[in-house]
Amino acid sequence: MRRFQFADVTRKYNVPYTLVRPGKTEEYDDYGDPIPSQTVREAHYGVIQPVDAKLKQAEGGRYTAEDRALYTVSVHQSGDLIEYKGIQYTLDDPEIRDYSDVNKYILKKVIANDPVQ
């Protein structure tokens, strides 16, 4: 199968974003409770665009205007936490593209609800 190389085309529109991974808890205090570890923040580059209106309709309203599409050469897993311009997104739908060197992901905005009092 022929592989298309779109990375050079998208490089012009690349913006920085951060992949946030939880740190591994390897240390415990005197009582056996885990000591919180620092999160690992990795810098990546990609093209972040609004989600296509056709996709919002096709998925039955599953995606909103605040969700984004990410095109990048980096490889991510479903559920990864992405931070872009101070807003956090979870990687929802990885699309496997064997024919291209650019990967497409759907990012859902993380919404923090107020706790019930």
MDAnalysis code that builds the backbone (N, CA, C; Angstrom):
import MDAnalysis as mda
import numpy as np

u = mda.Universe.empty(351, n_residues=117, atom_resindex=np.repeat(np.arange(117), 3), trajectory=True)
u.add_TopologyAttr("name", ["N", "CA", "C"] * 117)
u.add_TopologyAttr("resid", np.arange(1, 118))
u.add_TopologyAttr("resname", ["MET", "ARG", "ARG", "PHE", "GLN", "PHE", "ALA", "ASP", "VAL", "THR", "ARG", "LYS", "TYR", "ASN", "VAL", "PRO", "TYR", "THR", "LEU", "VAL", "ARG", "PRO", "GLY", "LYS", "THR", "GLU", "GLU", "TYR", "ASP", "ASP", "TYR", "GLY", "ASP", "PRO", "ILE", "PRO", "SER", "GLN", "THR", "VAL", "ARG", "GLU", "ALA", "HIS", "TYR", "GLY", "VAL", "ILE", "GLN", "PRO", "VAL", "ASP", "ALA", "LYS", "LEU", "LYS", "GLN", "ALA", "GLU", "GLY", "GLY", "ARG", "TYR", "THR", "ALA", "GLU", "ASP", "ARG", "ALA", "LEU", "TYR", "THR", "VAL", "SER", "VAL", "HIS", "GLN", "SER", "GLY", "ASP", "LEU", "ILE", "GLU", "TYR", "LYS", "GLY", "ILE", "GLN", "TYR", "THR", "LEU", "ASP", "ASP", "PRO", "GLU", "ILE", "ARG", "ASP", "TYR", "SER", "ASP", "VAL", "ASN", "LYS", "TYR", "ILE", "LEU", "LYS", "LYS", "VAL", "ILE", "ALA", "ASN", "ASP", "PRO", "VAL", "GLN"])
u.atoms.positions = np.array([
    [0.839, -1.173, 0.000],
    [0.000, 0.000, 0.000],
    [0.889, 1.242, 0.000],
    [0.506, 2.193, -0.795],
    [1.258, 3.433, -0.879],
    [0.930, 4.315, 0.317],
    [1.949, 4.891, 0.909],
    [1.771, 5.750, 2.087],
    [1.948, 7.208, 1.684],
    [0.920, 8.015, 1.954],
    [0.986, 9.433, 1.635],
    [1.689, 10.178, 2.757],
    [2.481, 11.159, 2.379],
    [3.249, 11.912, 3.361],
    [2.699, 13.334, 3.439],
    [1.865, 13.571, 4.475],
    [1.237, 14.860, 4.672],
    [1.916, 15.690, 5.754],
    [2.918, 15.147, 6.414],
    [3.545, 15.849, 7.538],
    [4.129, 17.192, 7.105],
    [4.736, 17.259, 5.920],
    [5.297, 18.529, 5.450],
    [4.213, 19.559, 5.182],
    [3.041, 19.117, 4.740],
    [1.940, 20.033, 4.457],
    [1.386, 20.609, 5.755],
    [1.229, 19.774, 6.775],
    [0.649, 20.230, 8.034],
    [1.638, 21.012, 8.889],
    [2.923, 20.890, 8.634],
    [3.943, 21.561, 9.457],
    [3.730, 23.076, 9.505],
    [3.210, 23.642, 8.432],
    [2.970, 25.080, 8.366],
    [1.948, 25.528, 9.422],
    [1.004, 24.652, 9.768],
    [-0.085, 25.001, 10.679],
    [0.080, 24.399, 12.079],
    [1.211, 23.782, 12.353],
    [1.437, 23.156, 13.660],
    [1.413, 24.179, 14.784],
    [0.793, 23.767, 15.888],
    [0.783, 24.559, 17.118],
    [1.233, 23.641, 18.256],
    [1.816, 24.210, 19.314],
    [2.228, 23.363, 20.434],
    [1.036, 22.973, 21.307],
    [1.054, 21.740, 21.794],
    [0.091, 21.265, 22.786],
    [0.841, 20.362, 23.746],
    [0.218, 20.078, 24.877],
    [0.879, 19.309, 25.924],
    [0.125, 18.014, 26.191],
    [0.862, 16.921, 26.234],
    [0.311, 15.628, 26.631],
    [0.597, 15.476, 28.120],
    [-0.455, 15.315, 28.921],
    [-0.316, 15.219, 30.377],
    [-0.528, 13.762, 30.781],
    [0.503, 13.180, 31.379],
    [0.412, 11.792, 31.851],
    [0.591, 11.764, 33.357],
    [-0.216, 10.955, 34.047],
    [-0.032, 10.850, 35.502],
    [1.298, 10.180, 35.809],
    [1.946, 10.649, 36.864],
    [3.204, 10.052, 37.267],
    [2.981, 8.704, 37.933],
    [4.020, 7.899, 37.965],
    [3.926, 6.578, 38.591],
    [4.242, 6.701, 40.073],
    [3.359, 6.158, 40.894],
    [3.565, 6.190, 42.331],
    [4.470, 5.033, 42.715],
    [5.675, 5.366, 43.141],
    [6.628, 4.330, 43.520],
    [7.068, 4.461, 44.974],
    [6.705, 5.561, 45.611],
    [7.136, 5.770, 46.987],
    [5.924, 5.813, 47.910],
    [6.137, 5.355, 49.128],
    [5.077, 5.314, 50.132],
    [5.589, 5.943, 51.413],
    [4.683, 6.558, 52.172],
    [5.079, 7.171, 53.433],
    [5.150, 6.097, 54.527],
    [5.389, 6.528, 55.768],
    [5.555, 5.604, 56.888],
    [4.292, 4.796, 57.177],
    [3.128, 5.302, 56.781],
    [1.864, 4.607, 57.035],
    [1.439, 3.710, 55.883],
    [2.235, 3.657, 54.818],
    [1.912, 2.814, 53.679],
    [1.040, 3.488, 52.638],
    [0.772, 4.777, 52.829],
    [-0.024, 5.511, 51.841],
    [0.883, 5.971, 50.705],
    [0.395, 5.903, 49.459],
    [1.238, 6.337, 48.340],
    [1.470, 7.840, 48.360],
    [2.680, 8.237, 48.056],
    [3.033, 9.647, 47.971],
    [2.687, 10.104, 46.549],
    [1.871, 11.154, 46.416],
    [1.500, 11.612, 45.065],
    [2.738, 11.995, 44.261],
    [2.792, 11.530, 43.042],
    [3.937, 11.833, 42.186],
    [3.578, 12.966, 41.231],
    [4.577, 13.556, 40.666],
    [4.392, 14.661, 39.729],
    [3.886, 14.133, 38.390],
    [2.987, 14.878, 37.766],
    [2.530, 14.499, 36.436],
    [3.632, 14.776, 35.429],
    [3.642, 13.992, 34.376],
    [4.633, 14.140, 33.321],
    [3.974, 14.928, 32.190],
    [4.604, 16.016, 31.799],
    [4.070, 16.858, 30.735],
    [5.021, 16.804, 29.544],
    [4.494, 16.348, 28.403],
    [5.303, 16.221, 27.190],
    [4.814, 17.215, 26.145],
    [5.746, 17.947, 25.552],
    [5.395, 18.908, 24.505],
    [5.318, 18.202, 23.160],
    [4.264, 18.478, 22.413],
    [4.066, 17.922, 21.072],
    [3.572, 19.034, 20.153],
    [3.573, 18.748, 18.857],
    [3.064, 19.689, 17.871],
    [2.046, 19.003, 16.988],
    [1.014, 19.760, 16.600],
    [-0.004, 19.226, 15.720],
    [-0.945, 20.335, 15.271],
    [-1.856, 19.969, 14.386],
    [-2.865, 20.902, 13.897],
    [-4.160, 20.618, 14.648],
    [-4.707, 21.633, 15.310],
    [-5.944, 21.478, 16.076],
    [-7.023, 22.314, 15.409],
    [-8.106, 21.642, 15.013],
    [-9.195, 22.262, 14.265],
    [-10.525, 21.980, 14.952],
    [-11.551, 22.797, 14.705],
    [-12.890, 22.474, 15.215],
    [-13.398, 21.184, 14.576],
    [-14.289, 20.499, 15.275],
    [-14.867, 19.261, 14.750],
    [-15.809, 19.613, 13.603],
    [-15.759, 18.832, 12.562],
    [-16.587, 19.037, 11.383],
    [-18.069, 18.930, 11.730],
    [-18.894, 19.801, 11.155],
    [-20.337, 19.800, 11.437],
    [-20.982, 18.483, 11.019],
    [-20.498, 17.866, 9.956],
    [-21.046, 16.582, 9.515],
    [-20.807, 15.503, 10.567],
    [-19.649, 15.529, 11.196],
    [-19.348, 14.545, 12.236],
    [-20.239, 14.756, 13.443],
    [-20.500, 16.009, 13.800],
    [-21.386, 16.286, 14.936],
    [-22.790, 15.751, 14.677],
    [-23.267, 15.877, 13.449],
    [-24.598, 15.387, 13.101],
    [-24.615, 13.863, 12.989],
    [-23.587, 13.293, 12.395],
    [-23.548, 11.850, 12.169],
    [-23.478, 11.073, 13.474],
    [-22.848, 11.620, 14.461],
    [-22.698, 10.936, 15.736],
    [-23.862, 11.225, 16.682],
    [-24.923, 11.801, 16.183],
    [-26.108, 12.026, 17.008],
    [-25.894, 13.035, 18.113],
    [-25.128, 14.072, 17.850],
    [-24.910, 15.103, 18.864],
    [-23.889, 14.713, 19.906],
    [-23.094, 13.698, 19.628],
    [-22.093, 13.243, 20.601],
    [-20.966, 14.264, 20.768],
    [-20.693, 15.018, 19.720],
    [-19.632, 16.023, 19.776],
    [-20.256, 17.412, 19.813],
    [-19.575, 18.341, 20.485],
    [-20.063, 19.707, 20.624],
    [-19.141, 20.666, 19.886],
    [-19.508, 21.937, 19.878],
    [-18.692, 22.959, 19.216],
    [-17.368, 23.173, 19.951],
    [-17.276, 22.735, 21.197],
    [-16.042, 22.918, 21.968],
    [-15.043, 21.789, 21.755],
    [-15.461, 20.708, 21.099],
    [-14.563, 19.591, 20.818],
    [-13.685, 19.935, 19.617],
    [-12.560, 19.243, 19.508],
    [-11.582, 19.553, 18.466],
    [-11.102, 18.272, 17.774],
    [-10.543, 18.472, 16.586],
    [-9.868, 17.397, 15.855],
    [-8.377, 17.707, 15.876],
    [-7.565, 16.698, 16.130],
    [-6.116, 16.860, 16.209],
    [-5.464, 16.037, 15.109],
    [-4.622, 16.670, 14.316],
    [-3.835, 16.001, 13.282],
    [-2.377, 16.132, 13.683],
    [-1.705, 15.006, 13.888],
    [-0.327, 15.031, 14.373],
    [0.431, 13.799, 13.900],
    [1.753, 13.891, 13.901],
    [2.576, 12.724, 13.591],
    [2.838, 11.911, 14.855],
    [2.529, 12.468, 16.019],
    [2.697, 11.751, 17.284],
    [1.630, 10.671, 17.416],
    [1.952, 9.635, 18.171],
    [1.008, 8.539, 18.403],
    [0.485, 8.652, 19.827],
    [-0.846, 8.652, 19.971],
    [-1.492, 8.750, 21.275],
    [-2.452, 7.590, 21.462],
    [-2.874, 7.394, 22.708],
    [-3.819, 6.338, 23.056],
    [-5.158, 6.955, 23.446],
    [-6.212, 6.181, 23.317],
    [-7.529, 6.643, 23.731],
    [-7.517, 6.928, 25.232],
    [-8.070, 8.066, 25.637],
    [-8.094, 8.448, 27.042],
    [-6.952, 9.348, 27.464],
    [-5.980, 9.600, 26.592],
    [-4.885, 10.510, 26.930],
    [-5.428, 11.906, 27.188],
    [-4.783, 12.639, 28.073],
    [-5.187, 13.994, 28.425],
    [-4.308, 14.979, 27.658],
    [-4.952, 15.837, 26.860],
    [-4.261, 16.829, 26.047],
    [-4.627, 18.208, 26.571],
    [-3.635, 19.086, 26.678],
    [-3.885, 20.451, 27.114],
    [-3.470, 21.404, 26.000],
    [-4.411, 22.290, 25.625],
    [-4.158, 23.246, 24.550],
    [-4.764, 24.589, 24.941],
    [-3.949, 25.615, 24.996],
    [-4.362, 26.965, 25.389],
    [-5.079, 26.972, 26.735],
    [-4.591, 26.186, 27.678],
    [-5.146, 26.157, 29.023],
    [-6.414, 25.336, 29.164],
    [-6.899, 24.726, 28.095],
    [-8.098, 23.900, 28.136],
    [-7.690, 22.441, 28.001],
    [-8.283, 21.583, 28.831],
    [-7.944, 20.164, 28.788],
    [-8.965, 19.390, 27.964],
    [-8.454, 18.439, 27.188],
    [-9.277, 17.574, 26.348],
    [-8.856, 16.130, 26.592],
    [-9.802, 15.210, 26.450],
    [-9.453, 13.792, 26.461],
    [-9.522, 13.278, 25.039],
    [-8.596, 12.410, 24.716],
    [-8.551, 11.846, 23.381],
    [-9.627, 10.775, 23.286],
    [-10.606, 10.994, 22.429],
    [-11.791, 10.151, 22.397],
    [-11.733, 9.064, 21.339],
    [-11.371, 9.405, 20.138],
    [-11.552, 8.478, 19.039],
    [-10.308, 8.412, 18.162],
    [-9.365, 7.513, 18.479],
    [-8.194, 7.414, 17.600],
    [-8.582, 6.765, 16.275],
    [-8.145, 7.373, 15.199],
    [-8.427, 6.840, 13.869],
    [-7.129, 6.291, 13.296],
    [-7.101, 4.988, 13.038],
    [-5.897, 4.349, 12.504],
    [-5.818, 4.654, 11.017],
    [-4.706, 5.223, 10.606],
    [-4.509, 5.581, 9.207],
    [-3.242, 4.906, 8.699],
    [-3.393, 3.781, 8.065],
    [-2.238, 3.068, 7.522],
    [-1.689, 3.731, 6.271],
    [-2.493, 4.556, 5.632],
    [-2.106, 5.151, 4.355],
    [-1.435, 6.514, 4.503],
    [-1.322, 7.039, 5.721],
    [-0.801, 8.385, 5.924],
    [0.153, 8.421, 7.110],
    [1.069, 9.379, 7.075],
    [1.992, 9.547, 8.201],
    [1.436, 10.506, 9.253],
    [0.253, 11.075, 9.017],
    [-0.394, 11.973, 9.969],
    [-1.579, 11.245, 10.598],
    [-1.642, 11.258, 11.927],
    [-2.732, 10.609, 12.658],
    [-3.819, 11.620, 12.986],
    [-5.082, 11.165, 12.972],
    [-6.210, 12.033, 13.299],
    [-6.856, 11.531, 14.582],
    [-7.106, 12.468, 15.516],
    [-7.740, 12.146, 16.781],
    [-8.864, 13.141, 17.046],
    [-9.895, 12.700, 17.746],
    [-10.965, 13.586, 18.188],
    [-10.736, 13.891, 19.666],
    [-10.754, 15.176, 20.009],
    [-10.526, 15.619, 21.384],
    [-11.836, 16.126, 21.962],
    [-12.249, 15.569, 23.103],
    [-13.453, 16.026, 23.800],
    [-13.023, 16.909, 24.963],
    [-13.650, 18.068, 25.069],
    [-13.308, 19.003, 26.140],
    [-13.675, 18.405, 27.491],
    [-12.760, 18.554, 28.452],
    [-13.007, 18.088, 29.815],
    [-13.843, 19.151, 30.513],
    [-14.998, 18.721, 31.034],
    [-15.883, 19.636, 31.739],
    [-15.895, 19.246, 33.209],
    [-15.485, 20.188, 34.049],
    [-15.474, 19.938, 35.488],
    [-16.784, 20.465, 36.079],
    [-17.588, 19.556, 36.610],
    [-18.847, 19.946, 37.228],
    [-18.620, 20.409, 38.654],
    [-19.467, 21.313, 39.100],
    [-19.390, 21.763, 40.497],
    [-19.827, 20.634, 41.410],
    [-19.140, 20.438, 42.520],
    [-19.555, 19.378, 43.435],
    [-20.901, 19.700, 44.109],
    [-21.639, 18.682, 44.427],
    [-22.927, 18.847, 45.114],
    [-22.653, 19.193, 46.572],
    [-23.347, 20.214, 47.087],
    [-23.109, 20.608, 48.480],
    [-24.234, 20.173, 49.371],
])
